[in-house]
């Protein structure tokens, strides 16, 4: 794009049009003046956008806290556009994953995150990339926010060499720097996350660990054991229960005698947060992070959210809830629509600008899907590599990187 000068603006404001291509002396480029006018008008409109605005957010329920997060959140235009792009990327990536799974291009376990985008984006906006994060098997969104690319994630889903775990992990086992992956055993990541938080404290770094689990895992005994250790040792750990209302085929009311998950820590302070509002999640996470960094020990957050797909691809998601229920959440509480409406109603973006982001995101997803279906699969003799971070101290059977394997199928 060529630079716009005051001469351009004057000409356009006076509505001077030329019906033929002409050389503009102000920038010495061959162009069609009438087309430039549209671009400049658009650029001038963007300059008139509201740079930031304050929004009222839902009050968090608190447990063993004198006060909670603020009731207002400030959003800049740049932040809003970034949140919107990231959430749209997550949504489109999951919808494409659903399509590829039904085409039998993605196989094995696959748990989709659409509907819960505000949780991942809000959490990341409230902590630093140098902080640590561990989650369960609904991990695609966090792999993206932790620095993974759409191409790497999609290629991992299809088991290709260019995947983020070199095609060996699949949907449930993705890793990046400071991200300890999706974990397949229900609740098993929680004590691991406490171990990461212990390392943060031991090394004396001003870092913390966000440890995520679902409402189904909240009933696991190892989680309560972890609460105890984390509280005793005052670990910088944010325990986050993503309460999406249902386990696999079971509503929270049928699975738990108490659905106040933010109080489950008992002696650990807790927050119950609107997990469909990215600003509410962000402010609550900032509050929780400050609590941990100040040496007060762990804190527990319950994010009330909703998943649009079933628990996994083997769960249609409509045998224990109605289509009307899902549609009602989509129409009233969708996290992307909520952010979009806020930005449009406060002149922080235009409809055309957001549509342009949508087009770019769709193209990125389609390109990634193309890569994920054409990239080679990892060779069979690569199966024994990457089992240890470095060379094992002794000979371990089956881990020799030079073991030659042959397919008999």
C-alpha positions in Angstrom: 0.0 0.0 0.0 1.5 3.4 -0.9 1.7 6.2 1.6 -1.2 8.7 1.7 -0.4 12.4 1.7 -2.4 15.5 2.6 -2.8 16.1 -1.2 -4.6 12.8 -1.5 -7.0 13.6 1.3 -7.8 17.0 -0.1 -8.5 15.6 -3.5 -10.7 12.9 -2.1 -12.7 15.2 0.2 -13.4 17.4 -2.8 -14.6 14.2 -4.6 -12.2 14.6 -7.5 -12.5 11.5 -9.7 -10.6 10.4 -12.7 -12.2 7.9 -15.0 -8.9 6.5 -16.2 -5.6 5.3 -14.7 -3.3 8.2 -13.9 0.1 8.8 -12.3 -0.3 10.4 -8.9 2.5 12.9 -8.5 2.3 12.8 -4.7 3.5 9.2 -4.6 4.7 8.5 -8.2 2.6 5.3 -8.5 0.3 4.2 -11.3 -3.2 3.7 -9.8 -6.9 4.4 -10.3 -7.8 7.4 -8.2 -11.4 6.4 -7.6 -10.3 3.1 -6.1 -7.7 4.9 -3.9 -10.6 7.0 -2.5 -12.3 4.0 -1.0 -9.1 2.9 0.8 -8.4 6.4 2.2 -12.0 6.9 3.4 -11.7 3.6 5.1 -8.3 4.5 6.7 -9.8 7.8 7.9 -12.7 6.0 9.4 -10.4 3.6 11.3 -8.6 6.6 12.8 -12.0 7.7 14.2 -12.5 4.4 16.1 -12.7 4.5 19.9 -9.2 3.4 21.1 -10.5 1.9 24.3 -13.7 1.6 26.4 -14.9 0.4 29.8 -17.4 -2.4 30.2 -19.5 -3.6 33.1 -18.8 -7.3 33.8 -20.7 -9.8 35.9 -19.8 -10.0 39.6 -17.9 -13.1 40.6 -19.1 -15.2 43.5 -16.3 -15.5 46.1 -15.2 -18.0 48.7 -12.9 -17.1 51.6 -12.1 -13.8 50.0 -12.9 -10.3 51.4 -13.2 -8.9 47.9 -13.2 -10.2 44.3 -12.2 -9.0 40.9 -13.3 -5.5 39.7 -16.8 -5.0 38.2 -15.5 -3.1 35.2 -12.9 -4.0 32.6 -11.1 -1.8 30.2 -10.7 -3.1 26.6 -8.5 -1.5 24.0 -9.3 -1.7 20.3 -6.1 -3.7 19.7 -6.9 -6.2 22.4 -10.5 -6.6 21.2 -9.4 -7.4 17.7 -6.8 -9.8 18.9 -9.2 -11.6 21.2 -11.8 -11.8 18.3 -9.3 -13.2 15.9 -8.0 -15.8 18.3 -11.5 -17.0 19.3 -12.6 -17.1 15.7 -9.5 -19.2 14.9 -10.3 -21.6 17.7 -13.9 -21.9 16.6 -13.1 -22.5 12.9 -10.3 -24.9 13.7 -12.7 -27.0 15.8 -15.4 -27.0 13.2 -12.8 -28.1 10.6 -11.6 -30.8 13.0 -15.2 -32.0 13.3 -15.4 -32.2 9.5 -12.1 -34.1 9.1 -13.1 -36.6 11.8 -16.3 -37.4 10.1 -14.4 -37.9 6.9 -12.2 -40.4 8.9 -9.1 -38.3 8.2 -8.7 -37.6 12.0 -8.9 -40.9 14.0 -8.8 -41.8 17.7 -10.0 -39.6 20.5 -10.9 -36.0 19.8 -12.5 -33.5 22.2 -13.6 -30.2 20.7 -13.5 -26.8 22.4 -16.0 -24.7 20.5 -18.2 -22.6 22.9 -15.4 -22.4 25.5 -13.1 -20.0 23.6 -13.5 -17.2 26.2 -11.9 -19.4 28.8 -8.6 -19.9 27.0 -8.3 -16.4 25.6 -9.3 -14.8 28.9 -6.9 -16.9 30.9 -4.0 -16.2 28.6 -4.8 -12.4 28.7 -4.5 -12.5 32.5 -1.1 -14.3 32.8 2.3 -14.2 31.1 3.7 -16.6 28.4 6.5 -17.3 30.9 3.9 -18.8 33.3 3.0 -22.4 33.0 -0.2 -24.2 32.0 -1.4 -27.8 32.0 -4.8 -29.1 31.0 -6.9 -32.2 30.2 -7.6 -33.7 26.8 -9.8 -30.8 25.5 -6.5 -29.0 24.6 -6.6 -27.7 21.0 -7.4 -24.1 22.1 -4.6 -23.9 24.7 -2.1 -25.3 22.3 -2.9 -22.3 20.1 -2.8 -19.7 22.8 0.5 -21.2 24.2 2.3 -20.5 20.8 1.3 -23.4 18.6 0.3 -22.7 15.0 -2.9 -23.9 13.3 -0.9 -25.9 10.8 1.0 -27.7 13.6 -2.2 -28.4 15.5 -4.1 -29.7 12.5 -1.2 -31.8 11.3 -1.0 -33.3 14.8 -4.7 -34.2 14.7 -4.1 -36.1 11.4 -0.9 -37.7 12.7 1.5 -36.1 10.3 5.2 -35.4 10.5 4.7 -31.6 10.7 2.5 -31.9 13.8 3.4 -30.1 17.0 4.3 -33.5 18.6 5.6 -34.8 15.3 2.4 -36.7 14.7 2.8 -39.0 17.7 0.4 -37.4 20.2 -2.8 -36.7 18.3 -5.6 -34.7 19.7 -5.0 -35.3 23.4 -1.3 -34.9 23.7 0.1 -31.6 22.4 2.9 -29.7 24.0 4.6 -26.3 23.6 7.0 -24.3 25.7 5.6 -23.8 29.2 2.6 -26.0 28.1 2.5 -29.5 29.5 -0.1 -30.7 27.2 -3.4 -32.3 27.1 -3.6 -35.3 29.5 -5.7 -38.4 28.8 -6.2 -39.7 32.3 -9.1 -37.8 34.0 -7.7 -35.5 36.6 -4.1 -36.7 36.4 -2.8 -33.3 35.2 -3.8 -31.7 38.5 -1.0 -33.1 40.7 1.4 -32.7 37.8 0.4 -29.0 37.7 1.1 -28.7 41.4 4.5 -30.2 40.8 5.2 -27.5 38.2 4.1 -24.8 40.7 6.5 -26.3 43.3 9.3 -26.0 40.7 8.3 -22.3 40.2 8.6 -21.7 43.9 11.7 -23.7 44.4 13.6 -21.9 41.6 12.5 -18.6 43.0 11.0 -17.4 39.8 8.0 -15.0 39.8 6.0 -17.6 37.8 2.9 -19.6 38.5 1.1 -22.7 37.0 -2.5 -22.7 35.8 -3.9 -26.1 36.3 -7.1 -26.8 34.4 -9.6 -29.6 34.7 -13.3 -30.2 34.0 -16.4 -30.6 36.1 -16.2 -34.4 35.7 -12.6 -34.5 37.0 -13.6 -32.3 39.9 -14.8 -35.5 41.8 -11.4 -37.2 41.5 -9.7 -38.0 44.8 -6.3 -37.0 43.6 -7.5 -33.4 43.1 -8.4 -33.1 46.8 -5.0 -34.5 47.7 -3.4 -31.9 45.5 -5.4 -29.1 47.1 -4.0 -30.2 50.5 -0.4 -30.2 49.4 -0.7 -26.9 47.4 -2.2 -25.2 50.4 0.4 -26.6 52.9 3.3 -25.5 50.7 1.6 -22.3 49.5 2.2 -23.1 45.9 1.7 -20.5 43.2 -1.0 -22.5 41.5 -4.3 -21.4 40.0 -6.7 -24.4 40.0 -9.3 -23.8 37.3 -12.4 -26.0 36.9 -13.9 -25.5 33.4 -17.5 -26.3 34.3 -19.2 -26.9 30.9 -22.3 -28.3 32.6 -21.9 -31.9 31.4 -19.5 -34.8 31.7 -19.8 -37.6 29.1 -23.6 -38.0 29.1 -24.0 -36.8 32.6 -25.1 -33.3 33.9 -23.3 -31.9 36.8 -26.4 -32.1 39.0 -26.4 -35.9 38.5 -22.6 -36.3 39.1 -22.0 -34.0 42.1 -23.7 -33.5 45.5 -22.3 -30.0 45.5 -21.9 -28.1 42.2 -20.2 -25.1 43.9 -16.9 -26.2 42.4 -15.2 -22.9 43.4 -15.8 -23.9 47.1 -14.4 -27.4 46.7 -11.0 -26.3 47.9 -12.6 -25.7 51.3 -9.5 -24.0 52.9 -8.4 -22.6 49.5 -10.0 -19.2 48.4 -12.3 -19.5 45.3 -14.0 -17.5 42.6 -17.0 -18.4 40.4 -16.7 -16.7 37.0 -18.8 -16.2 33.9 -16.7 -18.3 31.6 -18.6 -17.1 28.5 -17.3 -13.5 28.9 -13.6 -13.1 27.9 -13.3 -9.9 29.9 -14.7 -11.4 33.0 -12.3 -14.4 32.7 -9.4 -12.0 32.1 -10.1 -9.9 35.1 -10.6 -12.9 37.4 -7.4 -14.5 36.1 -5.4 -11.3 36.8 -6.9 -11.2 40.3 -6.0 -14.9 40.9 -2.5 -14.4 39.5 -1.8 -11.5 41.8 -3.0 -13.6 44.7 -0.5 -16.4 43.8 2.4 -14.0 43.1 2.0 -12.3 46.4 2.8 -15.5 48.2 -0.7 -16.3 49.5 -0.7 -19.7 48.0 -3.2 -21.4 45.6 -6.6 -20.1 44.5 -9.4 -21.9 42.8 -11.5 -20.6 39.9 -14.7 -22.1 38.5 -15.4 -21.0 34.9 -19.1 -21.5 34.0 -18.9 -22.2 30.3 -20.6 -24.5 27.7 -19.5 -26.8 24.9 -21.4 -26.9 21.7 -20.2 -30.4 20.6 -20.6 -33.6 22.6 -18.0 -34.6 25.2 -16.0 -36.4 22.4 -16.6 -37.4 18.8 -18.3 -40.6 20.0 -20.8 -38.6 22.0 -23.5 -36.9 19.8 -24.3 -34.5 22.7 -28.0 -34.5 22.2 -29.1 -37.7 24.0 -28.9 -36.0 27.4 -29.6 -32.3 26.4 -31.9 -30.8 23.8 -31.0 -29.0 20.6 -33.0 -26.1 21.9 -30.8 -25.8 24.9 -27.7 -25.6 22.8 -29.3 -23.1 20.5 -30.3 -20.9 23.4 -26.8 -20.7 24.7 -25.6 -19.9 21.2 -28.1 -17.1 20.8 -27.7 -15.5 24.2 -24.2 -16.3 25.6 -21.9 -17.0 22.7 -18.5 -15.6 23.7 -17.5 -14.5 20.2 -20.9 -12.7 19.5 -20.7 -11.0 22.9 -17.3 -9.5 22.2 -18.3 -8.6 18.6 -21.4 -6.8 19.9 -19.4 -4.9 22.5 -16.9 -3.7 19.9 -19.5 -2.7 17.3 -21.8 -0.9 19.8 -18.9 1.2 21.1 -17.4 2.1 17.7 -14.3 0.0 18.4 -14.5 -1.8 15.0 -16.6 -1.9 11.9 -18.6 -4.8 10.5 -16.4 -4.8 7.4 -13.2 -5.0 9.5 -14.5 -8.0 11.5 -15.7 -9.7 8.3 -12.2 -9.3 6.9 -10.8 -11.1 9.9 -13.3 -13.9 9.4 -12.2 -14.3 5.8 -8.5 -14.4 6.8 -9.2 -16.9 9.5 -11.1 -19.2 7.2 -8.3 -19.1 4.7 -5.8 -19.9 7.4 -7.8 -22.9 8.5 -8.3 -24.2 5.0 -4.6 -23.8 4.3 -3.8 -25.7 7.5 -6.3 -28.5 6.6 -4.7 -28.8 3.2 -1.3 -29.1 4.8 -2.6 -31.6 7.4 -4.0 -33.9 4.7 -0.9 -33.8 2.4 2.0 -33.7 4.8 3.8 -37.2 5.1 3.1 -39.4 8.0 6.2 -40.0 10.3 8.2 -43.0 9.3 7.8 -46.2 11.3 11.4 -46.3 12.4 10.8 -42.9 14.1 8.5 -44.5 16.6 11.2 -45.2 19.2 12.6 -41.6 19.1 11.7 -38.8 21.5 10.8 -41.1 24.4 13.4 -39.5 26.6 14.4 -35.8 26.7 18.0 -36.9 26.5 19.9 -40.2 26.5 18.7 -42.6 29.2 21.3 -43.4 31.9 21.1 -47.1 31.0 19.9 -49.4 28.3 16.1 -49.4 28.2 14.5 -52.0 26.0 12.5 -50.6 23.1 13.9 -47.1 23.2 17.0 -47.5 21.1 16.6 -44.8 18.4 18.2 -47.2 15.8 15.7 -50.0 16.4 14.4 -51.0 13.0 10.7 -51.6 12.8 8.8 -53.0 9.9 5.1 -52.9 9.2 3.6 -56.3 8.7 0.2 -55.0 7.6 
